[in-house]
Amino acid sequence: MTQLVTISLGKSADGVEEALAFAVTAVKDFRPLWRRLRQPWYESRREMYRTRGRSTGTPWASPLVTHERFIYIWAKASMTGLQPAEDQVLRWLGPKTGGRERLHPSLTDPRHRETLWVMRTRSLQAGTKVPHAKRINDGVGPPGPEWFPRAWRVPPIARRLVSAGQRFTADVAEGAAVWLGEIAARAEAGGERVQHGLRTADVLATTNVADVTGA
């Protein structure tokens, strides 16, 4: 029987933002595959930050061209010690911050306490546990940041954090095809047959999937 395998990306306190799904036959436990995808996932988030979202097909708007340019960038400059022109989007590094930040390391460091990597037999959840990630990812919610005086706050600017992008989607397809091929070869050597026939085109990206649950 063919069953659906799901990779849920970006599960936060408010739900799953995006999912990849593909179907295969006669494989019950995908956790060995999830382990192979761990490094590609975190590398894809590092590249996302390096390219400010371009690598996932969702470029991040510069604060210099949004409502953030009026108050936010100057307040952030005061807090980080960096001039607005030096600002790294969605980063809080600078001589005044002591390297303290949450969102970036939670998405790019597999050892960070707020990263999300939950493997189940037929599903994987990957993303961040940082509560304000959803606000940034979706661009919805009240004006902020909440620690600013109310008159200074700006509406949230959507900057996608968990879009899979072509590279990671291809990594999923290639990794799954290789791994399933290895399973099929071992099974056939033992007189069994396992069918997969997985190609890159078989990995489907579905955006804004809510409440995807694991097996």
N, C-alpha and C positions, 0 to 999 in steps of 0.2 A: 504494500500500500504506500502511496506517495503522501508524505506529510510535510507541513510547512515548518521551516526553520526561521527563526526571527532573531535579528540583532536590533536591539532597541538602543538608540543613541540619545544621550542627553537627559537621562532620567534625573529630575530634581525633586524637590519637595512637592512641586505642583504637577508632576506627571511627565510623560514621555513626549518629546518634541518631534522625533523623527524615527523611522525604522527602515531597515533593510530586510527583505524577506526573500527566501528562495525555497524551492521544493526539491526533495530527494527521496530516494526509495531505500528501504531496508537498512537504515542506520539509526541506532537508538540514542547514542551518546555523542554529542558534538563537543564535549569539553576539550578533547585534544586539539581540535581545530581552533577553538577560542584561544587556547594558549599560544598558538602560532600567530594569531592576529593581534596579540597584545602589543608587540613592538610596532607594527605598522599603524595601529590606531594612535598611539602616543606620538609617533613621528608625524602623522598627518595633522595633529593638533599643533605641534611645533611649527610645521610649515604654514599652517593657517595663520599663526601669529606673525611669522616672518613676513608673510605676504599681505597681512591685514585683510584676510578673508578671500583674497583672489584665488588661492589654490583650491578652495571649495566651491568656486563659482558664485560667491556672495560677498563681493568687496565691501569692506567697512567704510562708512562715511568718515571723512576727517572731521575732527571737532572744529577745525578752522572754517568749515563751510556749513555748520549746523547751528542751532540755537545755543549750543554749548560755547560758541565763540564770544558771547557777550560777558558772562560771569564765570561760568564753569572752568574754562581753561586757565583763567587767572587765579582762581581759588586753588585749583589743582597745582599750578606752578608754585604758589606760596607753600603748599603742603609738601611738595616733593623736592623743591629747590631747583627744578628744571624750568627753562623758559618754554612757552607754548610751542615754539618751533621745534623744540627738542622732544616734545611729548611723544610717547609711544602709546598708541591707542590701546585701551583696556589694560595698560600696565601701570603699576604704582611703584616704580623704582626711582630712586634719586637720592641725593646726599642727605635728605632729611627723613627718609622713610626707613632706613636701616635694613632694606631688603624685605620688609614685611608686606606681603600681599597674599591674596587667597585664590582669586579666579584663575590666573595664569598657571600657577603650579598645580592646581587641582585638575587641570585639563592636560598638562604636559608631563607631569611627574607621576609615574606609576606608584611611587611610595608615599605620595602626599596623603594626609589623613582625610582630605575631603574629595579625593578622586573617587570615581565610581567605576568598578569593574566587577560585575557579578555574573559568574558563569553557572548556567543550569544545563541540563541535558540537551535541551532543544532550543534554548534561547540565551542571549547574552545581553546584558545591560552595560553600557559604557557611557561615561560622561562625567558630571560633576555634582557634588552635593551642596555646593555653595548656594544659599537661598536666593540671592539676587541674580543668579544666572538666567533664570527664566525671564525676568524683567528685561535684561539686556538682549537675550536671544530673540524674544518676541517683539520687543519694542512696545510693550503694553504696561499699564500700571500708572500710579500717580506720579506727578513731577518729583524730581529728586536731584541730587542725593538727599536723603532724609536728614542728614546732619547740617545741611545748609539752611539759613533763614528762609522762610517760606517764599518771600519775594524773589529770591535768587534761584529757586529751583526751576528745572527745565523738564519738559516732557521727555520720556525715555526715547532713545534713538536705537532702532533695531540693528543689531549686529549679530548675525548668525554665528553660533558657537559650535553647533553639532551637525551641520550639514556634512554628509559623508564625503562628497566630492568624487570626481572621477577616479582619482588615484586610489583612495581607500576602497571604493566599490570594486575596482579592478583587483586590488589586493585580496578582497574577500573572495571574488570569483576564482582567481588563480590559486589561492591557498586552499579553497574548498575542492577545486578540481584535482589538484595534486594529492591532497590527503585522501579524497574519496577514491582516486585511482590506486593509491597504495592499499587501501582496504579491499578494493575489488581484486587486485592482484593476489593478495593473501587469501581471500575467500576462494578464488578460482583455483588456487593451488591446492585448496582443501576440498575441491569438488563442489563449491557453491558459486552462485552468481549474484553479484551486487550491481545494480544498474544506477548510474548517476547522470552521465552525459551533460555535466554542468558546463556552461559556457559563460563568458562575461555577460552576454545579453540576458542570461537567466536570472541575474541578480537584479531585483527590482527595488528602486527607491520609492518609498511612500512617505510624503511629508505630512507633518501635523497629525500623526497617529497618536491618539490618546489612550491611556490605560492599557498598554500592551503588557501582558503578564507572562511570566515564565512558566515553563512546563514543570 
